[in-house]
């Protein structure tokens, strides 16, 4: 059995993985869902990485799963602790020394997002319902409201301090219906930055909420 360390995206709410955690635990895995101080202006990428590293502790056979912005934290942590595998989940995949602020332009994300919106017939103007919640059950979305918090700008400013990826399996999971990071965009970034093909699962950007069974089955198969 593996230990899954789950790193959330912007806002840092561990609740994001609340549908996935019990499914993995039922299969006998240890699961650590990280809560990050996303709205704390004094905390950024180095602090996030330290919190994740501390949670891993002396554990081995750790699968580090990083959602969205969490990809930047995962890259730093991967330099510091032994891992069994890394999973980027609809994630920002950094280059060494890149900032999260620069990532958007470096990957041509905005062009890709707007092109996908026009191709698929939804608004190119960003709003939470269209881009994050379109495939999430309304009851689940309502349950998550108390856990939501904004992300401070601090984390976007620090360079991602890593030199190379560790010699462990790296997987990229792209939601087939992700509107924020369209699947074609994710597949391109995975090829360009990691030289691998993304695995496509059903679901949008928050597929841990909309497709927890598909995600837990995928993770359990690693």
Biotite code that builds the C-alpha atoms (Angstrom):
import biotite.structure as struc

atoms = struc.array([
    struc.Atom([0.000, 0.000, 0.000], chain_id="A", res_id=1, res_name="UNK", atom_name="CA", element="C"),
    struc.Atom([1.087, 3.573, -0.664], chain_id="A", res_id=2, res_name="UNK", atom_name="CA", element="C"),
    struc.Atom([0.928, 6.823, 1.244], chain_id="A", res_id=3, res_name="UNK", atom_name="CA", element="C"),
    struc.Atom([-0.836, 9.473, -0.814], chain_id="A", res_id=4, res_name="UNK", atom_name="CA", element="C"),
    struc.Atom([0.009, 13.065, 0.022], chain_id="A", res_id=5, res_name="UNK", atom_name="CA", element="C"),
    struc.Atom([-2.623, 15.301, -1.561], chain_id="A", res_id=6, res_name="UNK", atom_name="CA", element="C"),
    struc.Atom([-1.728, 18.934, -2.268], chain_id="A", res_id=7, res_name="UNK", atom_name="CA", element="C"),
    struc.Atom([-4.591, 21.330, -3.129], chain_id="A", res_id=8, res_name="UNK", atom_name="CA", element="C"),
    struc.Atom([-4.507, 24.203, -5.569], chain_id="A", res_id=9, res_name="UNK", atom_name="CA", element="C"),
    struc.Atom([-5.237, 27.901, -5.049], chain_id="A", res_id=10, res_name="UNK", atom_name="CA", element="C"),
    struc.Atom([-6.695, 28.670, -1.632], chain_id="A", res_id=11, res_name="UNK", atom_name="CA", element="C"),
    struc.Atom([-5.057, 25.594, -0.154], chain_id="A", res_id=12, res_name="UNK", atom_name="CA", element="C"),
    struc.Atom([-8.167, 23.891, 1.246], chain_id="A", res_id=13, res_name="UNK", atom_name="CA", element="C"),
    struc.Atom([-7.594, 20.231, 2.104], chain_id="A", res_id=14, res_name="UNK", atom_name="CA", element="C"),
    struc.Atom([-11.373, 19.814, 1.849], chain_id="A", res_id=15, res_name="UNK", atom_name="CA", element="C"),
    struc.Atom([-10.972, 19.691, -1.932], chain_id="A", res_id=16, res_name="UNK", atom_name="CA", element="C"),
    struc.Atom([-9.941, 16.031, -1.649], chain_id="A", res_id=17, res_name="UNK", atom_name="CA", element="C"),
    struc.Atom([-12.722, 15.121, 0.793], chain_id="A", res_id=18, res_name="UNK", atom_name="CA", element="C"),
    struc.Atom([-14.439, 12.766, -1.698], chain_id="A", res_id=19, res_name="UNK", atom_name="CA", element="C"),
    struc.Atom([-11.201, 10.987, -2.628], chain_id="A", res_id=20, res_name="UNK", atom_name="CA", element="C"),
    struc.Atom([-9.678, 10.446, 0.822], chain_id="A", res_id=21, res_name="UNK", atom_name="CA", element="C"),
    struc.Atom([-12.209, 7.860, 2.117], chain_id="A", res_id=22, res_name="UNK", atom_name="CA", element="C"),
    struc.Atom([-12.098, 5.896, -1.126], chain_id="A", res_id=23, res_name="UNK", atom_name="CA", element="C"),
    struc.Atom([-8.322, 5.551, -0.948], chain_id="A", res_id=24, res_name="UNK", atom_name="CA", element="C"),
    struc.Atom([-8.461, 4.706, 2.749], chain_id="A", res_id=25, res_name="UNK", atom_name="CA", element="C"),
    struc.Atom([-11.056, 2.013, 2.089], chain_id="A", res_id=26, res_name="UNK", atom_name="CA", element="C"),
    struc.Atom([-8.514, 0.408, -0.241], chain_id="A", res_id=27, res_name="UNK", atom_name="CA", element="C"),
    struc.Atom([-5.953, 0.315, 2.570], chain_id="A", res_id=28, res_name="UNK", atom_name="CA", element="C"),
    struc.Atom([-3.830, 3.323, 1.669], chain_id="A", res_id=29, res_name="UNK", atom_name="CA", element="C"),
    struc.Atom([-2.619, 5.983, 4.059], chain_id="A", res_id=30, res_name="UNK", atom_name="CA", element="C"),
    struc.Atom([-3.783, 9.428, 2.957], chain_id="A", res_id=31, res_name="UNK", atom_name="CA", element="C"),
    struc.Atom([-2.544, 12.843, 4.072], chain_id="A", res_id=32, res_name="UNK", atom_name="CA", element="C"),
    struc.Atom([-4.548, 15.765, 2.728], chain_id="A", res_id=33, res_name="UNK", atom_name="CA", element="C"),
    struc.Atom([-2.552, 18.963, 3.112], chain_id="A", res_id=34, res_name="UNK", atom_name="CA", element="C"),
    struc.Atom([-4.135, 22.236, 4.203], chain_id="A", res_id=35, res_name="UNK", atom_name="CA", element="C"),
    struc.Atom([-2.143, 25.281, 3.059], chain_id="A", res_id=36, res_name="UNK", atom_name="CA", element="C"),
    struc.Atom([-2.489, 28.908, 4.247], chain_id="A", res_id=37, res_name="UNK", atom_name="CA", element="C"),
    struc.Atom([-3.508, 30.220, 0.850], chain_id="A", res_id=38, res_name="UNK", atom_name="CA", element="C"),
    struc.Atom([-4.876, 33.517, 2.145], chain_id="A", res_id=39, res_name="UNK", atom_name="CA", element="C"),
    struc.Atom([-1.823, 34.317, 4.285], chain_id="A", res_id=40, res_name="UNK", atom_name="CA", element="C"),
    struc.Atom([0.189, 37.070, 2.608], chain_id="A", res_id=41, res_name="UNK", atom_name="CA", element="C"),
    struc.Atom([3.253, 36.101, 4.649], chain_id="A", res_id=42, res_name="UNK", atom_name="CA", element="C"),
    struc.Atom([3.283, 32.552, 3.265], chain_id="A", res_id=43, res_name="UNK", atom_name="CA", element="C"),
    struc.Atom([4.424, 31.592, -0.208], chain_id="A", res_id=44, res_name="UNK", atom_name="CA", element="C"),
    struc.Atom([6.019, 28.737, -2.095], chain_id="A", res_id=45, res_name="UNK", atom_name="CA", element="C"),
    struc.Atom([8.879, 28.089, 0.395], chain_id="A", res_id=46, res_name="UNK", atom_name="CA", element="C"),
    struc.Atom([6.439, 27.945, 3.306], chain_id="A", res_id=47, res_name="UNK", atom_name="CA", element="C"),
    struc.Atom([4.055, 25.673, 1.409], chain_id="A", res_id=48, res_name="UNK", atom_name="CA", element="C"),
    struc.Atom([6.882, 23.284, 0.549], chain_id="A", res_id=49, res_name="UNK", atom_name="CA", element="C"),
    struc.Atom([8.034, 23.213, 4.165], chain_id="A", res_id=50, res_name="UNK", atom_name="CA", element="C"),
    struc.Atom([4.552, 22.307, 5.396], chain_id="A", res_id=51, res_name="UNK", atom_name="CA", element="C"),
    struc.Atom([4.254, 19.480, 2.871], chain_id="A", res_id=52, res_name="UNK", atom_name="CA", element="C"),
    struc.Atom([7.732, 18.184, 3.671], chain_id="A", res_id=53, res_name="UNK", atom_name="CA", element="C"),
    struc.Atom([6.927, 18.178, 7.381], chain_id="A", res_id=54, res_name="UNK", atom_name="CA", element="C"),
    struc.Atom([3.729, 16.224, 6.738], chain_id="A", res_id=55, res_name="UNK", atom_name="CA", element="C"),
    struc.Atom([5.632, 13.588, 4.756], chain_id="A", res_id=56, res_name="UNK", atom_name="CA", element="C"),
    struc.Atom([8.140, 13.203, 7.558], chain_id="A", res_id=57, res_name="UNK", atom_name="CA", element="C"),
    struc.Atom([10.092, 9.929, 7.413], chain_id="A", res_id=58, res_name="UNK", atom_name="CA", element="C"),
    struc.Atom([7.562, 8.129, 5.253], chain_id="A", res_id=59, res_name="UNK", atom_name="CA", element="C"),
    struc.Atom([8.630, 6.217, 2.161], chain_id="A", res_id=60, res_name="UNK", atom_name="CA", element="C"),
    struc.Atom([6.545, 5.012, -0.797], chain_id="A", res_id=61, res_name="UNK", atom_name="CA", element="C"),
    struc.Atom([4.879, 8.418, -0.972], chain_id="A", res_id=62, res_name="UNK", atom_name="CA", element="C"),
    struc.Atom([2.807, 9.331, -4.022], chain_id="A", res_id=63, res_name="UNK", atom_name="CA", element="C"),
    struc.Atom([2.672, 13.113, -4.169], chain_id="A", res_id=64, res_name="UNK", atom_name="CA", element="C"),
    struc.Atom([-0.533, 14.312, -5.858], chain_id="A", res_id=65, res_name="UNK", atom_name="CA", element="C"),
    struc.Atom([-0.659, 18.004, -6.773], chain_id="A", res_id=66, res_name="UNK", atom_name="CA", element="C"),
    struc.Atom([-3.765, 19.830, -7.948], chain_id="A", res_id=67, res_name="UNK", atom_name="CA", element="C"),
    struc.Atom([-3.497, 22.959, -10.140], chain_id="A", res_id=68, res_name="UNK", atom_name="CA", element="C"),
    struc.Atom([-1.257, 25.540, -8.397], chain_id="A", res_id=69, res_name="UNK", atom_name="CA", element="C"),
    struc.Atom([-0.026, 22.714, -6.154], chain_id="A", res_id=70, res_name="UNK", atom_name="CA", element="C"),
    struc.Atom([2.257, 21.635, -8.992], chain_id="A", res_id=71, res_name="UNK", atom_name="CA", element="C"),
    struc.Atom([4.724, 24.340, -8.004], chain_id="A", res_id=72, res_name="UNK", atom_name="CA", element="C"),
    struc.Atom([4.898, 23.102, -4.412], chain_id="A", res_id=73, res_name="UNK", atom_name="CA", element="C"),
    struc.Atom([5.296, 19.518, -5.620], chain_id="A", res_id=74, res_name="UNK", atom_name="CA", element="C"),
    struc.Atom([8.355, 20.426, -7.680], chain_id="A", res_id=75, res_name="UNK", atom_name="CA", element="C"),
    struc.Atom([10.112, 21.899, -4.643], chain_id="A", res_id=76, res_name="UNK", atom_name="CA", element="C"),
    struc.Atom([9.157, 19.040, -2.315], chain_id="A", res_id=77, res_name="UNK", atom_name="CA", element="C"),
    struc.Atom([10.343, 16.450, -4.853], chain_id="A", res_id=78, res_name="UNK", atom_name="CA", element="C"),
    struc.Atom([13.885, 17.791, -4.376], chain_id="A", res_id=79, res_name="UNK", atom_name="CA", element="C"),
    struc.Atom([13.764, 17.186, -0.642], chain_id="A", res_id=80, res_name="UNK", atom_name="CA", element="C"),
    struc.Atom([11.996, 13.905, 0.097], chain_id="A", res_id=81, res_name="UNK", atom_name="CA", element="C"),
    struc.Atom([12.126, 10.441, -1.472], chain_id="A", res_id=82, res_name="UNK", atom_name="CA", element="C"),
    struc.Atom([8.998, 9.754, -3.483], chain_id="A", res_id=83, res_name="UNK", atom_name="CA", element="C"),
    struc.Atom([7.422, 6.726, -5.099], chain_id="A", res_id=84, res_name="UNK", atom_name="CA", element="C"),
    struc.Atom([5.725, 8.838, -7.782], chain_id="A", res_id=85, res_name="UNK", atom_name="CA", element="C"),
    struc.Atom([4.426, 12.310, -8.626], chain_id="A", res_id=86, res_name="UNK", atom_name="CA", element="C"),
    struc.Atom([0.955, 12.947, -10.029], chain_id="A", res_id=87, res_name="UNK", atom_name="CA", element="C"),
    struc.Atom([0.092, 16.307, -11.548], chain_id="A", res_id=88, res_name="UNK", atom_name="CA", element="C"),
    struc.Atom([-3.694, 16.697, -11.402], chain_id="A", res_id=89, res_name="UNK", atom_name="CA", element="C"),
    struc.Atom([-4.935, 19.417, -13.769], chain_id="A", res_id=90, res_name="UNK", atom_name="CA", element="C"),
    struc.Atom([-1.762, 21.059, -12.574], chain_id="A", res_id=91, res_name="UNK", atom_name="CA", element="C"),
    struc.Atom([0.663, 23.845, -13.331], chain_id="A", res_id=92, res_name="UNK", atom_name="CA", element="C"),
    struc.Atom([3.887, 22.057, -14.298], chain_id="A", res_id=93, res_name="UNK", atom_name="CA", element="C"),
    struc.Atom([6.827, 24.387, -13.645], chain_id="A", res_id=94, res_name="UNK", atom_name="CA", element="C"),
    struc.Atom([10.235, 24.691, -15.226], chain_id="A", res_id=95, res_name="UNK", atom_name="CA", element="C"),
    struc.Atom([13.219, 25.128, -12.891], chain_id="A", res_id=96, res_name="UNK", atom_name="CA", element="C"),
    struc.Atom([13.386, 28.675, -11.571], chain_id="A", res_id=97, res_name="UNK", atom_name="CA", element="C"),
    struc.Atom([10.040, 29.698, -13.053], chain_id="A", res_id=98, res_name="UNK", atom_name="CA", element="C"),
    struc.Atom([7.534, 31.690, -11.044], chain_id="A", res_id=99, res_name="UNK", atom_name="CA", element="C"),
    struc.Atom([3.867, 30.831, -11.014], chain_id="A", res_id=100, res_name="UNK", atom_name="CA", element="C"),
    struc.Atom([3.190, 34.378, -12.189], chain_id="A", res_id=101, res_name="UNK", atom_name="CA", element="C"),
    struc.Atom([5.329, 33.837, -15.304], chain_id="A", res_id=102, res_name="UNK", atom_name="CA", element="C"),
    struc.Atom([3.893, 30.375, -15.991], chain_id="A", res_id=103, res_name="UNK", atom_name="CA", element="C"),
    struc.Atom([0.664, 31.725, -17.493], chain_id="A", res_id=104, res_name="UNK", atom_name="CA", element="C"),
    struc.Atom([2.415, 33.613, -20.255], chain_id="A", res_id=105, res_name="UNK", atom_name="CA", element="C"),
    struc.Atom([5.190, 31.076, -20.747], chain_id="A", res_id=106, res_name="UNK", atom_name="CA", element="C"),
    struc.Atom([2.649, 28.362, -21.523], chain_id="A", res_id=107, res_name="UNK", atom_name="CA", element="C"),
    struc.Atom([0.269, 30.566, -23.577], chain_id="A", res_id=108, res_name="UNK", atom_name="CA", element="C"),
    struc.Atom([-2.484, 29.516, -21.203], chain_id="A", res_id=109, res_name="UNK", atom_name="CA", element="C"),
    struc.Atom([-4.862, 32.414, -21.865], chain_id="A", res_id=110, res_name="UNK", atom_name="CA", element="C"),
    struc.Atom([-4.892, 31.856, -25.608], chain_id="A", res_id=111, res_name="UNK", atom_name="CA", element="C"),
    struc.Atom([-5.555, 28.151, -25.061], chain_id="A", res_id=112, res_name="UNK", atom_name="CA", element="C"),
    struc.Atom([-8.388, 28.831, -22.603], chain_id="A", res_id=113, res_name="UNK", atom_name="CA", element="C"),
    struc.Atom([-10.149, 31.335, -24.854], chain_id="A", res_id=114, res_name="UNK", atom_name="CA", element="C"),
    struc.Atom([-9.705, 29.176, -27.960], chain_id="A", res_id=115, res_name="UNK", atom_name="CA", element="C"),
    struc.Atom([-11.255, 26.199, -26.141], chain_id="A", res_id=116, res_name="UNK", atom_name="CA", element="C"),
    struc.Atom([-14.196, 28.315, -24.949], chain_id="A", res_id=117, res_name="UNK", atom_name="CA", element="C"),
    struc.Atom([-14.977, 29.518, -28.448], chain_id="A", res_id=118, res_name="UNK", atom_name="CA", element="C"),
    struc.Atom([-14.578, 26.047, -29.913], chain_id="A", res_id=119, res_name="UNK", atom_name="CA", element="C"),
    struc.Atom([-16.849, 24.421, -27.329], chain_id="A", res_id=120, res_name="UNK", atom_name="CA", element="C"),
    struc.Atom([-19.499, 27.118, -27.051], chain_id="A", res_id=121, res_name="UNK", atom_name="CA", element="C"),
    struc.Atom([-19.128, 28.536, -23.545], chain_id="A", res_id=122, res_name="UNK", atom_name="CA", element="C"),
    struc.Atom([-18.190, 32.041, -22.485], chain_id="A", res_id=123, res_name="UNK", atom_name="CA", element="C"),
    struc.Atom([-14.532, 33.078, -22.692], chain_id="A", res_id=124, res_name="UNK", atom_name="CA", element="C"),
    struc.Atom([-15.211, 35.453, -19.774], chain_id="A", res_id=125, res_name="UNK", atom_name="CA", element="C"),
    struc.Atom([-14.059, 33.760, -16.573], chain_id="A", res_id=126, res_name="UNK", atom_name="CA", element="C"),
    struc.Atom([-16.504, 32.981, -13.789], chain_id="A", res_id=127, res_name="UNK", atom_name="CA", element="C"),
    struc.Atom([-16.470, 30.231, -11.188], chain_id="A", res_id=128, res_name="UNK", atom_name="CA", element="C"),
    struc.Atom([-19.636, 28.500, -12.359], chain_id="A", res_id=129, res_name="UNK", atom_name="CA", element="C"),
    struc.Atom([-18.508, 28.213, -15.972], chain_id="A", res_id=130, res_name="UNK", atom_name="CA", element="C"),
    struc.Atom([-14.898, 27.234, -15.385], chain_id="A", res_id=131, res_name="UNK", atom_name="CA", element="C"),
    struc.Atom([-14.777, 25.405, -12.046], chain_id="A", res_id=132, res_name="UNK", atom_name="CA", element="C"),
    struc.Atom([-18.249, 24.248, -10.997], chain_id="A", res_id=133, res_name="UNK", atom_name="CA", element="C"),
    struc.Atom([-19.936, 23.318, -14.278], chain_id="A", res_id=134, res_name="UNK", atom_name="CA", element="C"),
    struc.Atom([-19.694, 19.564, -13.560], chain_id="A", res_id=135, res_name="UNK", atom_name="CA", element="C"),
    struc.Atom([-19.707, 19.623, -9.735], chain_id="A", res_id=136, res_name="UNK", atom_name="CA", element="C"),
    struc.Atom([-22.914, 18.592, -7.974], chain_id="A", res_id=137, res_name="UNK", atom_name="CA", element="C"),
    struc.Atom([-24.535, 21.741, -6.498], chain_id="A", res_id=138, res_name="UNK", atom_name="CA", element="C"),
    struc.Atom([-24.808, 20.094, -3.107], chain_id="A", res_id=139, res_name="UNK", atom_name="CA", element="C"),
    struc.Atom([-21.090, 19.337, -3.070], chain_id="A", res_id=140, res_name="UNK", atom_name="CA", element="C"),
    struc.Atom([-20.290, 22.872, -4.181], chain_id="A", res_id=141, res_name="UNK", atom_name="CA", element="C"),
    struc.Atom([-22.457, 24.289, -1.380], chain_id="A", res_id=142, res_name="UNK", atom_name="CA", element="C"),
    struc.Atom([-20.757, 22.036, 1.166], chain_id="A", res_id=143, res_name="UNK", atom_name="CA", element="C"),
    struc.Atom([-17.393, 23.424, 0.130], chain_id="A", res_id=144, res_name="UNK", atom_name="CA", element="C"),
    struc.Atom([-18.266, 27.101, 0.446], chain_id="A", res_id=145, res_name="UNK", atom_name="CA", element="C"),
    struc.Atom([-17.158, 27.453, 4.102], chain_id="A", res_id=146, res_name="UNK", atom_name="CA", element="C"),
    struc.Atom([-13.747, 26.040, 3.203], chain_id="A", res_id=147, res_name="UNK", atom_name="CA", element="C"),
    struc.Atom([-13.005, 28.389, 0.337], chain_id="A", res_id=148, res_name="UNK", atom_name="CA", element="C"),
    struc.Atom([-10.462, 31.143, 0.709], chain_id="A", res_id=149, res_name="UNK", atom_name="CA", element="C"),
    struc.Atom([-8.674, 33.408, -1.710], chain_id="A", res_id=150, res_name="UNK", atom_name="CA", element="C"),
    struc.Atom([-5.065, 32.848, -2.735], chain_id="A", res_id=151, res_name="UNK", atom_name="CA", element="C"),
    struc.Atom([-2.600, 35.568, -1.843], chain_id="A", res_id=152, res_name="UNK", atom_name="CA", element="C"),
    struc.Atom([-0.254, 36.878, -4.513], chain_id="A", res_id=153, res_name="UNK", atom_name="CA", element="C"),
    struc.Atom([2.822, 35.861, -2.519], chain_id="A", res_id=154, res_name="UNK", atom_name="CA", element="C"),
    struc.Atom([3.016, 32.312, -3.838], chain_id="A", res_id=155, res_name="UNK", atom_name="CA", element="C"),
    struc.Atom([3.116, 33.546, -7.431], chain_id="A", res_id=156, res_name="UNK", atom_name="CA", element="C"),
    struc.Atom([6.255, 35.624, -6.880], chain_id="A", res_id=157, res_name="UNK", atom_name="CA", element="C"),
    struc.Atom([8.886, 33.141, -5.683], chain_id="A", res_id=158, res_name="UNK", atom_name="CA", element="C"),
    struc.Atom([10.989, 31.166, -8.197], chain_id="A", res_id=159, res_name="UNK", atom_name="CA", element="C"),
    struc.Atom([10.333, 27.434, -8.137], chain_id="A", res_id=160, res_name="UNK", atom_name="CA", element="C"),
    struc.Atom([13.599, 26.280, -6.631], chain_id="A", res_id=161, res_name="UNK", atom_name="CA", element="C"),
    struc.Atom([14.406, 22.922, -8.151], chain_id="A", res_id=162, res_name="UNK", atom_name="CA", element="C"),
    struc.Atom([17.006, 21.814, -10.678], chain_id="A", res_id=163, res_name="UNK", atom_name="CA", element="C"),
    struc.Atom([15.645, 18.614, -12.152], chain_id="A", res_id=164, res_name="UNK", atom_name="CA", element="C"),
    struc.Atom([12.883, 16.083, -11.659], chain_id="A", res_id=165, res_name="UNK", atom_name="CA", element="C"),
    struc.Atom([13.690, 13.032, -9.503], chain_id="A", res_id=166, res_name="UNK", atom_name="CA", element="C"),
    struc.Atom([14.107, 9.650, -11.137], chain_id="A", res_id=167, res_name="UNK", atom_name="CA", element="C"),
    struc.Atom([10.638, 8.426, -10.212], chain_id="A", res_id=168, res_name="UNK", atom_name="CA", element="C"),
    struc.Atom([7.494, 7.885, -12.283], chain_id="A", res_id=169, res_name="UNK", atom_name="CA", element="C"),
    struc.Atom([5.727, 11.141, -13.096], chain_id="A", res_id=170, res_name="UNK", atom_name="CA", element="C"),
    struc.Atom([2.107, 11.106, -14.211], chain_id="A", res_id=171, res_name="UNK", atom_name="CA", element="C"),
    struc.Atom([-0.053, 13.897, -15.588], chain_id="A", res_id=172, res_name="UNK", atom_name="CA", element="C"),
    struc.Atom([-3.825, 13.604, -15.178], chain_id="A", res_id=173, res_name="UNK", atom_name="CA", element="C"),
    struc.Atom([-5.930, 15.921, -17.312], chain_id="A", res_id=174, res_name="UNK", atom_name="CA", element="C"),
    struc.Atom([-9.682, 16.299, -16.962], chain_id="A", res_id=175, res_name="UNK", atom_name="CA", element="C"),
    struc.Atom([-11.395, 15.700, -20.289], chain_id="A", res_id=176, res_name="UNK", atom_name="CA", element="C"),
    struc.Atom([-13.833, 18.520, -19.491], chain_id="A", res_id=177, res_name="UNK", atom_name="CA", element="C"),
    struc.Atom([-11.434, 20.930, -17.797], chain_id="A", res_id=178, res_name="UNK", atom_name="CA", element="C"),
    struc.Atom([-12.278, 24.420, -19.028], chain_id="A", res_id=179, res_name="UNK", atom_name="CA", element="C"),
    struc.Atom([-9.670, 26.274, -16.996], chain_id="A", res_id=180, res_name="UNK", atom_name="CA", element="C"),
    struc.Atom([-6.751, 24.157, -18.224], chain_id="A", res_id=181, res_name="UNK", atom_name="CA", element="C"),
    struc.Atom([-8.191, 22.638, -21.424], chain_id="A", res_id=182, res_name="UNK", atom_name="CA", element="C"),
    struc.Atom([-7.178, 19.046, -22.040], chain_id="A", res_id=183, res_name="UNK", atom_name="CA", element="C"),
    struc.Atom([-5.316, 19.807, -25.282], chain_id="A", res_id=184, res_name="UNK", atom_name="CA", element="C"),
    struc.Atom([-3.353, 22.495, -23.470], chain_id="A", res_id=185, res_name="UNK", atom_name="CA", element="C"),
    struc.Atom([-2.431, 20.116, -20.648], chain_id="A", res_id=186, res_name="UNK", atom_name="CA", element="C"),
    struc.Atom([-1.346, 17.450, -23.092], chain_id="A", res_id=187, res_name="UNK", atom_name="CA", element="C"),
    struc.Atom([0.934, 19.904, -24.872], chain_id="A", res_id=188, res_name="UNK", atom_name="CA", element="C"),
    struc.Atom([2.508, 21.190, -21.654], chain_id="A", res_id=189, res_name="UNK", atom_name="CA", element="C"),
    struc.Atom([3.106, 17.621, -20.435], chain_id="A", res_id=190, res_name="UNK", atom_name="CA", element="C"),
    struc.Atom([4.925, 16.779, -23.655], chain_id="A", res_id=191, res_name="UNK", atom_name="CA", element="C"),
    struc.Atom([6.947, 19.985, -23.732], chain_id="A", res_id=192, res_name="UNK", atom_name="CA", element="C"),
    struc.Atom([7.954, 20.051, -20.079], chain_id="A", res_id=193, res_name="UNK", atom_name="CA", element="C"),
    struc.Atom([8.077, 16.405, -19.043], chain_id="A", res_id=194, res_name="UNK", atom_name="CA", element="C"),
    struc.Atom([8.235, 14.504, -22.327], chain_id="A", res_id=195, res_name="UNK", atom_name="CA", element="C"),
    struc.Atom([5.262, 12.343, -21.351], chain_id="A", res_id=196, res_name="UNK", atom_name="CA", element="C"),
    struc.Atom([1.676, 11.831, -22.419], chain_id="A", res_id=197, res_name="UNK", atom_name="CA", element="C"),
    struc.Atom([-1.095, 12.954, -20.088], chain_id="A", res_id=198, res_name="UNK", atom_name="CA", element="C"),
    struc.Atom([-3.653, 10.446, -18.868], chain_id="A", res_id=199, res_name="UNK", atom_name="CA", element="C"),
    struc.Atom([-7.165, 11.741, -19.480], chain_id="A", res_id=200, res_name="UNK", atom_name="CA", element="C"),
    struc.Atom([-9.937, 11.154, -16.942], chain_id="A", res_id=201, res_name="UNK", atom_name="CA", element="C"),
    struc.Atom([-13.552, 12.322, -17.028], chain_id="A", res_id=202, res_name="UNK", atom_name="CA", element="C"),
    struc.Atom([-14.256, 15.554, -15.209], chain_id="A", res_id=203, res_name="UNK", atom_name="CA", element="C"),
    struc.Atom([-13.464, 19.240, -15.195], chain_id="A", res_id=204, res_name="UNK", atom_name="CA", element="C"),
    struc.Atom([-10.851, 21.237, -13.296], chain_id="A", res_id=205, res_name="UNK", atom_name="CA", element="C"),
    struc.Atom([-12.203, 20.037, -9.927], chain_id="A", res_id=206, res_name="UNK", atom_name="CA", element="C"),
    struc.Atom([-12.444, 16.394, -10.881], chain_id="A", res_id=207, res_name="UNK", atom_name="CA", element="C"),
    struc.Atom([-11.619, 15.243, -7.343], chain_id="A", res_id=208, res_name="UNK", atom_name="CA", element="C"),
    struc.Atom([-15.079, 16.604, -6.504], chain_id="A", res_id=209, res_name="UNK", atom_name="CA", element="C"),
    struc.Atom([-16.935, 15.667, -9.670], chain_id="A", res_id=210, res_name="UNK", atom_name="CA", element="C"),
    struc.Atom([-15.274, 12.279, -10.372], chain_id="A", res_id=211, res_name="UNK", atom_name="CA", element="C"),
    struc.Atom([-13.797, 11.018, -7.074], chain_id="A", res_id=212, res_name="UNK", atom_name="CA", element="C"),
    struc.Atom([-14.242, 7.316, -7.931], chain_id="A", res_id=213, res_name="UNK", atom_name="CA", element="C"),
    struc.Atom([-12.457, 7.635, -11.268], chain_id="A", res_id=214, res_name="UNK", atom_name="CA", element="C"),
    struc.Atom([-9.596, 9.523, -9.624], chain_id="A", res_id=215, res_name="UNK", atom_name="CA", element="C"),
    struc.Atom([-9.241, 7.174, -6.654], chain_id="A", res_id=216, res_name="UNK", atom_name="CA", element="C"),
    struc.Atom([-9.269, 4.141, -8.964], chain_id="A", res_id=217, res_name="UNK", atom_name="CA", element="C"),
    struc.Atom([-6.553, 5.759, -11.082], chain_id="A", res_id=218, res_name="UNK", atom_name="CA", element="C"),
    struc.Atom([-4.378, 6.587, -8.073], chain_id="A", res_id=219, res_name="UNK", atom_name="CA", element="C"),
    struc.Atom([-4.874, 3.143, -6.582], chain_id="A", res_id=220, res_name="UNK", atom_name="CA", element="C"),
    struc.Atom([-3.615, 1.559, -9.787], chain_id="A", res_id=221, res_name="UNK", atom_name="CA", element="C"),
    struc.Atom([-0.229, 3.307, -9.650], chain_id="A", res_id=222, res_name="UNK", atom_name="CA", element="C"),
])
